[in-house]
Each structure stands twice: as structure tokens, then as C-alpha cells.
Amino acid sequence: MMTDFALPDLGEGLTEAELVHWMVAPGDTVTLNQVICEVETAKALVELPSPIAGTVGRLCVEEGDTVTVGTPIITFGAASVAEPVEAEPVEAPESDEGRSNVLVGYGPGEHDARSGRKRRSHSSRASTGSATVSAKPPVRRLAKDRGIDIASLVGTGPDGHVTRGDVVGAASTSSATVSSATVGADETRVPIAGVRKRTAEAMVRSAFTAPHVTEFVTVDVTATVELVAKLREHPSFAGVRVTPLLLVAKALLFGLARHPELGSKWDEAAQEIVTTRAVNLGIAVATPRGLMVPNVKDAASLSLARLAAELTGLADRAREGKTALAEFSGGTISITNIGGFGIDSGTPIINPGEAAILCVGAIRRQPWEYRDEIALRSVMTLSVSFDHRLVDGFEGSGFLRDIASVLRDPTELIALG
């Protein structure tokens, strides 16, 4: 008797996902909780484990297809079936079996389901010619499955380890190249799917729903740059990245406490303005899969050192495709840092559901008036876009002014906090 397995509810109100990669084929024998495929939602890359032990009958959808929750994706000749549970991505260490970011109720726990032994994570080095590549077995297996020469990749993980994100990014580039090769040398066509498709939809919806207003300020941030250098040497910040973005985030939280309207939401159905106490600070991260905006939960309650650690972990998980779905929900306000690309300023589009977004430009050394003289100073341009239904110009200007005041002189956090 054949049993259908439908795309489960992935949580957070997501109704569809793109099937990225099959890890099984018709006729394969699968065990309970064996990973059968990878799916990409608007927010994360998730591995689906099999709820069934048996033989694969038919793959109902092809790689690259977008599938609605509840649609059968595979059939089995089942030997046993797992009890269904509410699906939710969780963090799990990669093991020899290569399972991570699995769904609650389907994936393995702390001990291997078949042997009862505690699962372990380790790296191995694969040699190709004169090159030695450090990567975990499941990462090397993924590269092989996708036709990627792992020796050609530059690892972005600790100590140069090749990560899943490195392989997925290389595979995406390779697919785009193959796709474009079919239309001739003068034209390229790359299908829009996954995160890029959802980002495009969200930005269009935001731009044409929320009336955007953008304001700019250019500020001398020399004192902030000097403080960043001191913090990097402080023992409290060992093991985390300390950048000007950390102090920008702290300045934003300071400004938001004085202007809570910038952290409100518009409830279209109820025609109400909603403000919450906790601040879930979104950080836009460029990843191989596209732009993602996960958020730090209750960021205003964190110490500066803890905020630095959270920002570091958030960005790393996003780039490696390991962000949990919960980290994308409930955002209050966001920061996008275009300064890292050498850009001075921009007019950012508000993350859907939020009232404002702060854009951080590049820090440049340039002549500036300082103590009635011209001196070489570190200067940055900030811009804030806000929803004019929720935020008046007076409030938006005050918010941006307060952020600039803190970055001009970080002791303002103490004097005015």
C-alpha cells in the first residue's frame, strides 16, 4: 500500500515552499527520520525528514517547483509511520548522517534514533591534488550531489571550513549560469524563486502600501570609531565582532525609547496603531540566497556585550542558512548597513509590518568642522524611512536626531539615558 507524504505546515504562517533538492530517488529504502529533501521557504532553508520507514515510490514534484502546504510531494511503500507533530525548524548539530535544521517531531534528537549513541559533530579534510579542504561529511556529500567541486570553494566558516551556505551559494551561481547559457550570449535569464522571490514580493507590497518618508543626516562619528577600537580590546567582547554597527544598534534602541512611535505597527483590519514593549531588532543580512532580515529578540534588554554576541550569531546563522523561522517573526524595526559595500546613503524600503528602517552609510575620513576649525574626521550619513501613517515628521526627525547625537558622542547614552 502506498502512502503519500504532504508538505507539512512549516509554521509562522508560511503557506508554500520551493523544493530545492531531492536526496532520495524512486526505489530507495529510507529509514524513519532520514532526510529526504531540502525545501526553501521565504525565511529559511529546511531539511525534511521522512515520517515513514519504507521504500520510495514516486517523487510527486520536481526540484525547483513551488509547493503549497498540504500538497503530496512523495509516496512511500511504508513499513512504519511517525506520529505527526506541529512542524517547526530547530537548530541541531550536523552529524555523520547530515541532519540539521530539521522539523520538530520528525528529526533525530540528542541520541541517534537507530543506535542510541550520542550524536557527534566533526569536520574532515578532503584533499584534491595539492589543495586541502576542510568540510563536514554532509557538506562534502551535498557538494557532490550538486556537482560542485568542493576544492574550488573558499570556506567562510571558522578556520576556513566550507559550510552548507558556501555550497548552496555556489550551486545557485552554477544553476544560473546553466540557465542563462540556453538563451544566448547577449541575454541572460535567471528564474526568480525562494528568498529572492519573497523579498521582491514583500518590497513591492511595502512600497505601495506604506506611505514612505525618508530623512537624512550626516554626522561626525569619530568618537564612535574610537570607542569601537577600545571595545575590541576589552575582555567582555572577546570572541564577538565589534563594529560601528553595534553602536548604531545601541543608538537606535536609545532613540526608540524616546520615540516609541517608530516601533509601532499598523493593524489594517482593526484600523489601530499597535505598540509593543519588547524591541525585536531586525538586521538586514546579504546571503547567498538573497537578502534576509532576522531579528534579535528583546534587544533593548541586552547589555552591549550581549547585543554584540547576538548580532554576530544572527548574521552567521543567516549566511549559513541556519536561521530558525522564529528569528524572522515579530520584528519591530530594522537596520540595513550599506556602508559595508562602500555606499554613502540610500532610501531604504520599510520591512513589511514595521514602521521604520534605519540605513547606515559608509564611514569616511574627510575634512569637517570641529571646534571651530577644519579637521580630518570620520563622517557617516544615516537615513531613516518611516511609515507616515504611524510616524509624523516631528517624531521621525527627533528619532534620527537622537541617533546622530549618540553616535557623535556616545557618552550621551549615559547623560541622557
N, C-alpha and C positions, 0 to 999 in steps of 0.2 A: 504494500500500500504506500502510495506516495504522499508526502506531507509538504505543504507549502510553508515557506518562511517569509513573512512580510517585513518590509522596512519598519522597525519599531519606532515608537514615539521617542525622539531624542531630547525632549524637554525644551524649556524656555520658549514655548510657543512655535517652534520650528515645524513647518509642515512638509518640507521636502529636503532632499539631499541629492548630490551628484555622486553616482557610483564611480569612484576613481580607479580602483584596481581590484580585480578578482585574484584571490590567492588559491583558489581551487578550480577544478575542471570537472566536467561530467565523468562519472565513473570513479572519482576519487573517494576513498574512505576517510571520513572525518570523525574526530573524537569530540566529545562534549567540551564546549568552550574553545575549540580550535578556531583561530581567526580565519574567517572565510573571505573577507573583503575589507577595503577601506572606502569610507564614504566621506564626502566633504559637505558640511553644512555652511550656512552663511557665517558661522563663527568658529568652527574648528574642524580638524581632520580627525576622524574617529574610526577605530577598528571594530568591526562587528564580529563577535564570536558566535559560533554555531550553538543554538539551543538544542541541537539534536546530534546523537551519535548514529552514524549510518553511512549510506552511500549517496553521493551527489547524483541527482537525476538530471536536472536541467537548470541552466542559468537563464532566468527569465528576462534579464535586462543586460545590456552591453555596457562596457566601460565608456564613460562619458555621458551616459543617459542621466537625466534628472528624474528622480523617482519621488512620488508622493507617499507620505507616511500611510501605511496600511496596504500598499501595493506589494504583491508577491515578487520577490527578487530571485528566489532559488527554490527548487524542490528536492526533497530527500526521500530515500527509502529508509525510514527511521527505525533505529533499534531502541532508542530511548529519547525522551523529550524533557527538557528542563522546565521547571515551573516559571511562567513569565512573571517579571517584576518590572516596576517602573524603571525606564531606562534613563541613565544619566551618566555623562562622561566623568571618569575619575582618573586621578593620576596613579599609575602603577609602574614600578621599575621594569625596564626591559629585561627579559630573561633569554635563555637559550631558545625558548620557543618563540620569542619575538613578540610577546603580547604587551601592549601598553595602551593607555587611554581607552580602556575597554568600557563596556556598559555594566552598570550595577545589575547583579543577578545573572549575568552571562559569563563574565570573565573569571580568571583564577584569582584566588586570594593570596594570603601571605605564604601558603604552602601549595606545592604543586598538587593538583587535584588527583593525578594518577598515582604518584609515588608517595605522597605525604611528606616529601622532603621540602625543607625550606628553600624557596627560590632565591637565586643569586643573580647579580648583575655584574658583568665583567666586560672588558674590552679585549680585542685581539688585534694583532698586527698582520696584515696581509701584504706580502711582498710581490711586487711586479717589476721584474728587471732590477734596476738599481734603486727604485723607489719603494719606500716602506710606508704603508698607510695604516693609521690606527682607526679602527672602527669595530663596533659590536657586531656579533654574528648576524643578528636580524637586519642590521643596516646593510651589511655586505650582501645578504640574501636579497634584500629589496633592490639594491643596485643591480644585481644580476638579473632579477626578474624584469626590470625595466630597461635592460640593455645599456646601462651606464657603466663606463669604465671607472671604477672607484679610484684607481690610481691617478686619474686626471682631475679629481676634485680637491679643492682646498678646504680642509676642515675648519669649521667655525666653533667647534666645541672646545672644552678645556684641553690644553696641551695639543691642540691641532686635531682632535678627534673629528672624524667625519660623522655628522649627525643625520638623522632621518630628514630633517629640513634641507640639508645640503643635497641629498639625493633627490628629494621631491622637486626642489628648485631646478636642478639640472635636468630632470625628466620633463618638467614643464617647458623649459627652453628647447629641449630636443624635439618635443611634440610640436611646438610652434614652428620650428624650422622645417620639419617634415611637412606640416600642413601648408606652409607658405610655398614650399617648393613645387607644389602641384598647380600653382596659378601663374607661374612665370616669374622672370627676373624683375619685371617692372612693377609688380604688385604683390603685396603680402596680405594674407587673411588669417587672423588668429581667432578661434571661437571664444566668445565671452562666456565664462562659466565659473562656478564656485564663488570664492570670495570676491573676485573682481566683478562678477555679475551682481552680487548682492550689494556691494559697495556702490556701484553705479545706480542701482535702483534706489538705494537709501539717499544718496546725494541729490538725485532728481526730486525725490519726494520732499526732502528738506528744503531745497532751494525754492520750490514752487508752493510750499505750504506755509513755512515760517517767513514773515517779512524781515529780511536780514538788514541790519545796520552794522557797518564796520568803522571802527575808530582806531587811530594810530597814535603812538607816542615814541619818541626817540630819547633814550636815557643813557647817562654815563653810568656804566656798571663796573667801573674799576674796582670799587670796594668789594663787590660781589666776587669778582675774579680772584682777588687777593684772599678772600675768605675761603673760597673753594680750594686754593692751594694749601691753606693751613689745615682744612678738614681732612684732606687726603693723607696728611701725616699723623692724624690723630688716631689713637688705638681703637676708638669706638667705631671707626669706619673701615677697619681692616676687612678685606675680602669683598667689599662692595664698590661699585663705581660711584665716584663723587664728581659730578659735573655741574655746570651752571644751571642745568635743567632742574636739579634738586632744589636749589634755592628759588628758582622761578616757581616751582610747585608750592613751596612753602609760602612764598609771597602771594600766590593765588589764593591759598587757603586763608591767609590773613585778610585779603581783600573780600573774600566771600563771606567771612564772618561779619564784616561791616556792611556788606551789601548782599543779603541773602536772596534778593530777587534774582540774582544771576544764577542761582542754583535751583530755581523753581521749574515747574513743568506745566504745560497747557493740557488740560483734560478736555478734549474736543466734545466728547459725548455729554459730559456734565456741565460744560461751559464754566469751568472753575480753574483757578490757579492753585497748584499743589506745591507745597514746600515741605521737604523732609529734613529731619535733624542731621542725619548722617550724610557725609560727603563722600561719594564714590567717585574718585578722581580718575578720569579716562586719560590714557596716554596713547596717541596715535603711533603705531609701530609699522614701519615698512618691512614686509616679509616676502619670501619667495612666492607666496600665494596671493599677495596683494596687501593693501592697507588694512590693518586691524586696529580696533580701539578697545582693548581690555581695560578694566579699571581696578584701582586699588580701593578696597573696601574700607570705609570709615577712616579715610586718610587724615582727617583733621585731628583724630585722637592719637596719632602716631608721633613718637619722638622723631627728631631729624634723622638720627641713625637708623631707626626702624623704617622710616619712609624711604631712605636710600636703599635699604635692602629689598624692600617691596618693589620699588621701581626697577631695580636690577633684575630681580626674579621675573617680574611681569614681562619685561622686554625679551629676556632669554627664552621664556616659555613660548611666547608668541612667534619668535623666529624659528623655533624648533618644531612648531605645530603641536605643542603640548598644553596649550591653554585650555582650562576647563570652561565649559559653557557658562557656568555661574559667573565667571570673571568678565563676561560681556554684558551681563544684565544689570539693570538698576543704576546705570551711570547718571551722575549729577551734572558734571561739567567736564570739559576735555581740554587737553593741551596738544597742539601739534607743533613739532620742532622742525622747522625748515632750515634753521641755521646750520644744521649738520650737513646740509647739501650746498652750503655757501650762498644761500639766498637771504636777502636783507629783510624782505617783508612780503606779506600776501594778504588776501581777503579770504579767510577760511570759511567753509560751509559748516554750519552747526550740525553736530551729530544728532540724528533724529531722536526726538523725545527729550532733548535737553534745551536749555535756554541760551547757552553761550559757549563759545570756544575761544581759547587764547592761542594766538600764533606767535611763536618765538623765532626771531630772525638771527642772523649770524652776528657774532661779536667781532668788531673790527677796531683795530688801533687807528685812531685818526685825531687830527687837531680838534680841540674842544675848549670852550671857555671854562676855566677852573680858577676860582679865587681871583677873579678879575684879570686873569692872564690867559694866554693861549698855551695849552699843554697837550702832550700826546696822551690820550686817554682811551680806555676800552668802551666802545659805544655799541648799543643794541637798539633795534626797533622792535616794538611789540605792537600787535594789533588784536583787537577783540571784536568778534562778530556776535551780535545778540539778537534775540527774537523780540521785535518791537511790540509785540502783543503783551509780553511779560515784563519787559525792561524799558523804562524811559531813558532818554538821552542823559538826563542828570545822573541817574543811577549807574548807567554804563560808563560814563565819563569818570565818576567817582571811583568805581571799581578799578579801572585802568590806571587812574592817578595813584591809587594806594599801592598797586603792584609796583609801579615805577618808583614810588617813594622808598619801598623796602629794598629794591634792587640797587637804587642809588646809594642807600645807606642801610645795610642790614641790621644795624642797631635799632632801627625803627620797630623791629619785631618786639624788642624789649620795652622801648619807650612808649609805644602806642598799644601794645598787645594787652 
